[in-house]
Amino acid sequence: MTEYSFKEMIQKMENKLRAEYEPLEALRRESLRAFLKELGELSQIRPLTKEELREIGENGGICVSDGSNNRFGGAKPHYVDFYQSVAFITGKNKDKKVVREILSPLFDQEEQNPLAAMEIRVVLEILEEKRPVAVMLDGSLIRFAIEASKPWEELKSICIEKEIPLIGVIEDIKTKKIGESFKAWGVLERVYYDREILFGNLEYGEALLLQSNSTGKSKEGLSSLFLKSSYSPNPIGIDLPEEQESFREWAAALVISLSSKRGRGIPMIMDMADVEARIGDEALEKILKESVSPSIFERLLNPIRNKRSY
């Protein structure tokens, strides 16, 4: 058996990928964009003015939520999972809520990830006291509809009733609806991911406002769009409840206005929420050592690999 270096393996991988994606690369940009218009409207989004952003800050601000989890320990069942969700409001009426949870097979029967429900819970706590201009969640709203259906329906109902746009901001697009349509139309012979098709094919500030039957999310009651909110060739995605479809272009304008042109196209306030929610390895170990007896820590939680001398 021939042994290859990692560099040689990567070069072989690149050759395979080039062959795999050659049909997509060969598709002319003008033709590709014409087919995109069959799936929705290509719209140039105007960023919000400084005055409009100031008014948002004075009239309730933006509520942003994110969550994080980390694990300390070894193999099952000898570990503890830590979960933390943070929501805060920007602008004049600043506020912040934090929800925490720990789970472990050592004392919990259920191992379902509670993070989606927690990210909604902190927003609901904010909404009990404040009325933001909009709510931003990290990722597709489908995740919340599937993993936390009951709190999701509560949050959606409140936002629809109070006319608060409920915006899911998607950095890593995983859908293939455009790719499936292109294959069905005979444009391409295989299905590519939507992010691969859209890469470099939208102008800065341009949005593809998808028709409801083109998103693959209509059965979940969502309306979607793709947006080039920075100079990066990668677009992002935005979801809203279908009842709030009229807010789509405003949501896109808000996201562009809060994002760095030379960044990833994600609102900087979402990165702030991510940092606030993050739970570091050293912090976990410190909390455990300070909170449980040495005998419990060493017997049940401290991985033997941590005792290696190299």
C-alpha positions as CSV (number, residue, x, y, z in Angstrom):
1,M,0.0,0.0,0.0
2,T,1.4,3.4,-1.0
3,E,1.8,5.9,1.8
4,Y,1.1,9.5,1.0
5,S,2.0,12.7,2.9
6,F,-0.9,14.9,4.0
7,K,0.2,17.4,1.4
8,E,-0.1,14.8,-1.4
9,M,-3.5,13.7,0.0
10,I,-4.8,17.3,0.0
11,Q,-3.5,17.8,-3.6
12,K,-5.4,14.7,-4.7
13,M,-8.5,15.9,-2.9
14,E,-8.2,19.3,-4.7
15,N,-8.1,17.6,-8.1
16,K,-11.2,15.6,-7.3
17,L,-13.0,18.8,-6.1
18,R,-12.0,20.7,-9.2
19,A,-13.5,18.0,-11.4
20,E,-16.6,17.8,-9.2
21,Y,-17.2,21.6,-9.3
22,E,-16.1,22.3,-12.9
23,P,-19.7,22.3,-14.3
24,L,-20.7,24.9,-11.7
25,E,-17.6,27.0,-12.5
26,A,-18.4,26.8,-16.2
27,L,-21.9,28.2,-15.8
28,R,-21.8,31.8,-16.9
29,R,-22.7,34.3,-14.2
30,E,-25.3,36.0,-16.3
31,S,-27.1,32.7,-17.0
32,L,-26.9,31.7,-13.4
33,R,-28.4,35.0,-12.2
34,A,-31.2,34.6,-14.8
35,F,-32.1,31.3,-13.3
36,L,-32.0,32.7,-9.8
37,K,-34.7,35.2,-10.9
38,E,-37.0,32.2,-11.6
39,L,-36.8,31.4,-7.9
40,G,-37.3,34.9,-6.5
41,E,-36.5,38.5,-6.8
42,L,-33.0,40.0,-6.9
43,S,-33.2,43.2,-5.0
44,Q,-30.6,45.8,-4.1
45,I,-31.0,46.6,-0.4
46,R,-30.5,50.2,0.9
47,P,-28.7,50.3,4.2
48,L,-30.5,52.1,7.0
49,T,-29.4,55.7,7.6
50,K,-27.6,56.9,10.8
51,E,-30.9,58.6,11.7
52,E,-32.9,55.4,11.2
53,L,-30.4,53.5,13.4
54,R,-30.5,56.2,16.0
55,E,-34.3,55.9,16.1
56,I,-34.1,52.1,16.6
57,G,-31.8,52.7,19.6
58,E,-34.1,55.2,21.1
59,N,-37.3,53.3,20.4
60,G,-36.4,49.9,22.0
61,G,-33.2,48.7,20.4
62,I,-32.4,45.3,19.0
63,C,-32.7,42.1,21.1
64,V,-30.0,39.6,20.3
65,S,-29.8,36.0,21.6
66,D,-27.1,33.3,21.4
67,G,-26.1,30.2,23.3
68,S,-23.1,28.0,23.9
69,N,-22.3,24.6,25.4
70,N,-19.2,22.9,26.5
71,R,-18.3,19.5,28.1
72,F,-15.9,18.6,30.8
73,G,-15.0,15.0,31.5
74,G,-14.2,11.8,29.8
75,A,-16.3,9.0,28.1
76,K,-19.9,8.5,28.9
77,P,-21.3,8.7,31.6
78,H,-18.4,10.5,33.3
79,Y,-18.9,14.1,32.0
80,V,-20.9,17.2,32.6
81,D,-22.4,19.4,29.9
82,F,-22.6,23.1,30.5
83,Y,-25.1,25.3,28.7
84,Q,-25.4,29.0,28.7
85,S,-27.7,31.4,26.8
86,V,-27.5,35.2,26.7
87,A,-29.9,37.8,25.4
88,F,-29.4,41.5,25.5
89,I,-30.9,44.7,24.2
90,T,-28.9,47.4,22.4
91,G,-29.7,51.1,22.5
92,K,-31.2,53.4,25.1
93,N,-33.1,50.6,27.1
94,K,-30.2,48.3,27.6
95,D,-30.9,45.0,29.4
96,K,-29.4,41.6,29.6
97,K,-30.6,38.1,30.7
98,V,-28.6,34.9,31.2
99,V,-29.9,31.3,31.5
100,R,-27.7,28.4,32.6
101,E,-28.1,24.7,32.7
102,I,-25.9,21.6,33.5
103,L,-26.7,18.0,32.4
104,S,-24.8,14.8,32.9
105,P,-25.6,11.1,32.3
106,L,-24.5,10.6,35.9
107,F,-27.7,12.2,37.2
108,D,-30.0,12.9,34.2
109,Q,-32.1,10.4,32.4
110,E,-32.7,12.6,29.3
111,E,-29.8,13.9,27.2
112,Q,-31.7,16.2,24.8
113,N,-29.8,19.4,24.0
114,P,-31.7,22.2,25.7
115,L,-29.9,25.1,24.0
116,A,-32.5,26.1,21.4
117,A,-35.2,26.3,24.1
118,M,-32.8,28.3,26.4
119,E,-32.0,30.8,23.6
120,I,-35.7,31.5,23.3
121,R,-36.3,31.5,27.0
122,V,-33.9,34.4,27.5
123,V,-35.6,36.4,24.8
124,L,-39.0,35.7,26.4
125,E,-37.7,37.1,29.7
126,I,-36.5,40.2,27.9
127,L,-39.9,40.6,26.2
128,E,-41.7,40.4,29.6
129,E,-40.1,43.8,30.5
130,K,-39.1,45.5,27.2
131,R,-40.3,45.9,23.7
132,P,-37.4,45.9,21.2
133,V,-37.7,47.0,17.6
134,A,-36.6,43.6,16.4
135,V,-35.3,40.2,17.7
136,M,-32.3,38.5,16.2
137,L,-31.6,34.8,16.7
138,D,-28.5,32.9,15.7
139,G,-29.1,30.5,12.9
140,S,-32.1,29.3,10.9
141,L,-35.5,29.6,12.6
142,I,-36.2,26.0,11.6
143,R,-33.8,24.9,14.3
144,F,-36.0,26.5,17.0
145,A,-39.3,25.3,15.4
146,I,-37.9,21.7,15.5
147,E,-35.9,21.5,18.7
148,A,-38.0,23.9,20.9
149,S,-41.5,23.9,19.3
150,K,-43.5,25.0,22.3
151,P,-41.3,28.0,23.4
152,W,-40.8,28.8,19.7
153,E,-44.6,29.1,19.1
154,E,-44.9,31.3,22.1
155,L,-42.1,33.6,20.9
156,K,-43.4,33.7,17.4
157,S,-46.9,34.6,18.5
158,I,-45.7,37.4,20.7
159,C,-43.5,38.9,17.9
160,I,-46.3,38.6,15.3
161,E,-48.9,40.2,17.7
162,K,-46.6,43.1,18.7
163,E,-45.2,43.5,15.2
164,I,-41.6,42.8,16.3
165,P,-39.6,41.3,13.4
166,L,-38.2,37.9,14.4
167,I,-35.1,37.4,12.4
168,G,-32.9,34.3,12.1
169,V,-29.4,35.1,10.8
170,I,-27.7,32.2,9.1
171,E,-23.9,32.3,8.7
172,D,-23.4,28.8,7.4
173,I,-26.1,28.1,4.7
174,K,-26.9,24.4,4.5
175,T,-29.9,24.3,2.2
176,K,-29.9,22.8,-1.3
177,K,-33.2,24.2,-2.7
178,I,-31.6,26.3,-5.4
179,G,-29.4,23.3,-6.4
180,E,-32.4,21.0,-6.5
181,S,-34.2,23.4,-8.8
182,F,-31.2,23.8,-11.1
183,K,-30.9,20.0,-11.4
184,A,-34.6,19.7,-12.1
185,W,-34.4,22.3,-14.8
186,G,-31.4,20.6,-16.4
187,V,-29.1,23.5,-15.7
188,L,-26.7,21.3,-13.8
189,E,-26.4,17.5,-13.7
190,R,-26.0,17.2,-9.9
191,V,-27.3,19.0,-6.8
192,Y,-24.9,21.6,-5.3
193,Y,-25.5,23.4,-2.0
194,D,-27.0,26.8,-2.2
195,R,-24.0,28.5,-0.7
196,E,-21.8,27.0,-3.5
197,I,-24.1,28.2,-6.2
198,L,-24.4,31.7,-4.8
199,F,-20.7,32.1,-4.0
200,G,-19.5,35.2,-5.8
201,N,-22.8,35.6,-7.7
202,L,-24.5,38.3,-5.7
203,E,-23.4,42.0,-5.6
204,Y,-22.7,43.7,-2.3
205,G,-26.0,44.7,-0.7
206,E,-28.0,42.4,-3.0
207,A,-30.7,40.0,-1.8
208,L,-32.4,37.0,-3.3
209,L,-35.9,37.2,-2.0
210,L,-37.1,33.7,-2.4
211,Q,-40.7,32.8,-3.4
212,S,-42.4,30.8,-0.6
213,N,-42.4,27.6,-2.7
214,S,-38.6,28.0,-3.4
215,T,-37.3,28.0,0.1
216,G,-37.9,24.5,1.4
217,K,-39.0,26.1,4.6
218,S,-42.6,27.0,3.8
219,K,-43.9,23.9,5.6
220,E,-42.4,25.3,8.8
221,G,-44.1,28.6,8.1
222,L,-41.0,30.6,7.3
223,S,-40.0,33.1,4.7
224,S,-36.4,33.3,3.6
225,L,-33.8,35.3,1.6
226,F,-30.1,35.2,0.8
227,L,-28.0,38.3,1.2
228,K,-24.5,39.5,0.4
229,S,-24.0,41.7,3.4
230,S,-20.3,42.2,3.1
231,Y,-17.6,42.1,0.5
232,S,-17.1,38.4,1.2
233,P,-18.2,36.3,-1.8
234,N,-20.1,34.1,0.7
235,P,-23.8,35.1,1.2
236,I,-25.7,34.7,4.5
237,G,-29.3,33.6,5.0
238,I,-32.2,35.3,6.8
239,D,-35.4,33.7,8.0
240,L,-38.6,35.3,9.3
241,P,-42.0,33.8,10.1
242,E,-44.1,33.9,6.9
243,E,-46.6,36.2,8.7
244,Q,-43.8,38.8,8.7
245,E,-42.7,38.4,5.1
246,S,-43.3,42.1,4.6
247,F,-40.4,42.8,6.9
248,R,-37.9,40.9,4.8
249,E,-36.2,43.9,3.0
250,W,-36.2,45.9,6.2
251,A,-34.5,42.9,8.0
252,A,-31.9,42.7,5.2
253,A,-31.2,46.5,5.5
254,L,-30.8,46.1,9.3
255,V,-28.4,43.2,8.9
256,I,-26.3,45.1,6.3
257,S,-26.2,48.2,8.5
258,L,-25.0,46.4,11.5
259,S,-22.3,44.3,9.7
260,S,-18.8,45.2,8.7
261,K,-18.3,45.5,4.9
262,R,-15.0,43.7,5.3
263,G,-16.2,41.1,7.7
264,R,-18.3,38.0,7.4
265,G,-21.6,39.8,6.9
266,I,-22.8,39.0,10.3
267,P,-24.1,41.8,12.6
268,M,-21.4,42.8,15.1
269,I,-23.9,42.6,17.9
270,M,-24.4,38.9,17.2
271,D,-20.6,38.4,17.6
272,M,-20.9,40.2,20.9
273,A,-23.7,37.8,22.0
274,D,-21.5,34.8,20.9
275,V,-18.6,36.0,23.1
276,E,-21.0,36.7,26.1
277,A,-22.4,33.2,25.8
278,R,-19.2,31.3,25.3
279,I,-18.0,28.9,28.1
280,G,-14.2,28.2,28.1
281,D,-12.4,25.0,29.1
282,E,-10.4,26.6,31.8
283,A,-13.4,28.3,33.3
284,L,-15.3,25.0,33.4
285,E,-12.5,23.2,35.2
286,K,-12.1,26.0,37.7
287,I,-15.8,26.0,38.5
288,L,-15.8,22.2,39.0
289,K,-12.8,22.2,41.2
290,E,-14.2,25.0,43.3
291,S,-17.7,23.5,43.6
292,V,-17.3,19.7,44.1
293,S,-15.1,17.7,46.5
294,P,-11.8,16.5,45.3
295,S,-12.9,12.8,45.6
296,I,-16.0,13.4,43.4
297,F,-13.9,15.4,40.9
298,E,-11.2,12.8,40.6
299,R,-13.4,9.7,40.7
300,L,-16.1,10.8,38.3
301,L,-15.1,13.8,36.2
302,N,-11.4,14.3,35.7
303,P,-10.4,12.4,32.5
304,I,-7.3,10.2,33.0
305,R,-5.9,11.8,29.8
306,N,-5.6,15.1,31.8
307,K,-3.0,13.3,33.9
308,R,-0.6,12.6,31.1
309,S,2.9,13.9,31.8
310,Y,3.6,14.9,28.1
